[in-house]
Amino acid sequence: MIHKLAPRYNYDVTLFTKNILWYFFSVLIFSRLFYVIWKWEDLKYIKNPFEFFITSDYNFTLMWALFWFILVFIIQTKINKDNINKYIDPLVISFIFILFIGYMWSFFGWQVYWRDTHIGIEILYSHPFTPIPYQVPIFPLAVIYSVLYFMLFSALYILSMYIHIKALLWYIGMIIFSCILVIFEFFSWKTDILKDSIWMNFTQFFALLLIIICSYRLYLLMKENEWKEITILHKN
């Protein structure tokens, strides 16, 4: 998707292809590391690197994967003295694109757990090797995430053909992405060291931070473009 959007946004895709190992290792190591930290009570038995990456849950932290991807991206653009703004809209579209695929994959791999509900869309898991600790139909959270992010990706992709304000789709996409996480993480039975103390987990906490930051940046962006429009009209 990054390659497909390159002609539309006029950027060099080799920024990503030439640095693919840096992206891969940073996302893999740190997203797993912080997941282990957040689930320390359950994962403190890990004693060697093999168990660190190959465990029965295969879980990684989405937010820290995103953080380290963006960090490597910023470092690379600084090194190349490149303009970040021409990349971030296609980046959020590509990110949402892989999310709906990833969540569907996690549905079949049992990485996203659900909890017992009575909404009418529950699914029964009876496979003998499933790690899901329920013997009753449970809420299909991964499927819900996948459907919602497919709808978000479709909307952003269509808007990208008509909206030419740089970073606008980035902020809109990240706000909606974060809102979905904040709302639907309440249907997850998983806990971490934060949820053991308060009503939200770490994913929801960082999603709320993203909503606040991106909403403020979106406000500044809209004010800036409003000022530019007024200036152009005044000159005319």
N, C-alpha and C positions, 0 to 999 in steps of 0.2 A: 504493500500500500504506500509506503514511503517512496518507493521507486515510481509507482503509478502517478503520484501527485507531483512529482518533481517538475514536469513541463508546465503544469498549471501555476506553480508558485515560483518557478525559476530559481531553483537551488541545486547545489551539487550533491548528489546522493552518495558520493564517495566519502563524505564526512562520516557516514555511518558504516559503509561497507569496509573501509580501510581500518576502522577502529572497532570492528564487531567483537573481537575478543575482550577488549576493555569493557564494553557494555555487558557482555555475557558474564564474565567473571565477577564484576562488581555487583550486578543484580543477583546472581546466584549465591554468592558468599554472604553478602550482607542481608539479603532478604531472609535467608535461612537462619543466620546468626540472631537477628532480632526476633524471629519467631520463637526460637529456642529460649531466648531471654524472657519473652512475654509469657511463655508456657513453661517456665522453669520447674514448677512443681511436678509437671507431668514428664518433662524431658531431661531432668537432671541426671538420669541414669546413663546418658551418652558418655562414652569413654574413649572413643577413637574417631578419627576423621571419617571413616567409612560410615559409621552410625550417624554422624552429623548430617551427611547428605542422603544416605539411603536408610530410611526408617519406615516404620509401618504406616505413618500418616502422610508422608511426602508433602508436607505443608510448608509454605513460604509466606512471608509477609508482603502483601500487595503494596502497601503504602511505602515500605522501605525499598522495595524493588523499583517503584516509581521514583523515589527520591534519588537513588543512586544512579538511575538512568539519566535523570535530569542533571545531576552533578557532573557526570562524565561528559554529557552533551555541552554544558556550559564551559567546562575546561577546554574541550576541543575547539569550540568556537572562539574562545579567547586566544588560544594558541594560533589559530588560523586567522585571527583578526577579522572574523566574519560577523555578519549582522544576525543576531539571534531571532529577531522578529520575523524574518522570512521563513523560518523553520517551524515555529511553534504551532501555527494553525494545522499544517499537515501532520505534525507530530500528534496532536490530540485526536485527530481523525484516525490515524493509524493505531493509536493506543486503544481507542474505543473499539476499533475493528477487531483487534486481537482479543479484547476482553470477552466479547460474546462467544468467540471460539473457545477461549480458555475456560470459561465457566461451564460450557457444555461438556468439555473434556473432563472437568472436575466432577460433573454430575455422574459420569460413568466410572470415574476413579475414586469417588467417595471422599474427595478432599474437603468439600463443603458440606458441613453437617447441618441438619435442620432440627426442629423440635416438634413435639406433638401439638397439633392444632386441629380444629374442627371447622375448617372453611369449606371443605368439599373438593379440594384439589390435591389432597394428600396422596403419597405414593408409598407402597409397601416394599421394603427391602428384605428379601428372604435369602439372599446369597450367603452361604456359610462363612465366607471370608470377609464380609463387610465389617468395617470398624464402627458402624453406626449402632449405638447402644439402645435401639428401640426395636421392639417386635410388633409394633403397630404402625399403620400408615402415618407418614410424617410429611411436613411441608416441603415441597420441592424447591428449595431456595436457589440452588444453582440454575435451575431452568428459568426461574423468574428473573434472575440477574441476566442470563443469556438473552432472553427475549427483550428485556428493557434496554440493554446495551446495543442490541441489533437495531432497535427502533431509534435510539440516540445516534448511532453511527449513520443510519440512513438519512436522518434529518440533517446532520452536520455535513455529510457528503453533498447533499443537494444544495444546502445553503452556501457551500464553498464555491459553487459555480456562479453565485450572484452577489455575494458579499465580498467586498474588497478592502475592508478596514482591517489592517493587520492586527492580530492578537485578539480580535473580537470573538472568533469561534473558539479560541483557546480558553478564554475566561468563561464563556457560556458552557462549553463542553465540560470543563473541570467542575463548575458549580453544579451542573445536573448530575454528573458522575458522583460527586460527593454527597449530594442529597439522597441519591438512591442508596448509597452505602449506609448513611445515617438512619434511614427509615427501615431498611430491610435487614440490617444486622440485628434488629430486635427479634427477628424470627430465628436467629441462630442460637443453638444451645451451647456453643463453644464459649469458654471463659478464658480470661487471662488475668494477669496480676492487677490490672486496672479494674476490670469488671468485678473482680472479687471484692472491691472496696466501694465502687460507686455504680451507677446505673448504666454506664456505657463502657465499651471496650476500647482498645487502642485504635482500632480502625475507625471507629466513630469519632474519637477524639481528634485524630488527624484530619478526618473528613470535615469536621466542623471548622478546624483551622483553615483548611483550603477554601471553604465557603466564605469565610470572613475575608481572607486575603484577596481572593479572586473577585469578590463582590466589590471590594474597595478599589481594586485596580480597574475593574470594569467601569465603575463610576468615574474614575479619573479619565479613562479612555473616552467615554462618551462626552464628558465635559470638554476635553481637548478637541474632539471632532466637531462638537457644537460650536466652539469658538472659531475653528477654522472655517466652518460653513458661514458663520456670521461675517467673518472677515472677507471672504470671497464675495459674498453678496454685497457688502458695503463698497468694495472696490468696483464692482460692476455698476 
